[in-house]
């Protein structure tokens, strides 16, 4: 018996799972995806419900949660329907809430689009998802705050995201610059008094325990106080 004539029972189970998963995703996409214009481009299809996506995953929910963002990138990122892309990413997160791929795509691919309206929609999606799991999803909201500040030039929006980072993230491994972000933005907004209050409160809260970080923050507070004398 040649290698090509081996019985189907000899095919590893993992290979069957992979083939079934790929087929399920392809069938689902073809069933929900309308054809694009005659140019050959394909529009992003309307997202299915999380339940339908879970059914198509055939038990491989974590794998599909990773595949969905990758497949979305096969469409034209420069011209995409933000609501539909958000629908797919939201469904992928529902399949595997611990997955980093959907929010990575939202922050690093779709939020960086040249279209401000689409970018804002994606940033708000990131913010909503952050609120569900701040200690795990803070990196994506931190990136969203930077995009709001530098790409959109919207300091109030950047401050709103930074304020939620400062108030809601409690993980001990969060970098100091994340907790300081709102202070930096307040300085950019010439809200020096508000920045002083926030920095003073951060020092008094006891959340900063590293002596070097405490010293750095105290020096920063002294610099802010010198600006208002």
Secondary structure as UniProt FT lines:
FT   HELIX           3..5
FT   HELIX           8..10
FT   HELIX           13..32
FT   TURN            38..39
FT   HELIX           50..56
FT   TURN            57..59
FT   HELIX           61..72
FT   TURN            73..74
FT   TURN            77..78
FT   HELIX           82..95
FT   TURN            97..98
FT   HELIX           101..105
FT   HELIX           106..110
FT   TURN            111..112
FT   HELIX           116..132
FT   HELIX           134..150
FT   HELIX           155..168
FT   TURN            172..173
FT   HELIX           176..188
FT   TURN            189..190
FT   HELIX           192..204
FT   TURN            205..206
FT   HELIX           211..227
//
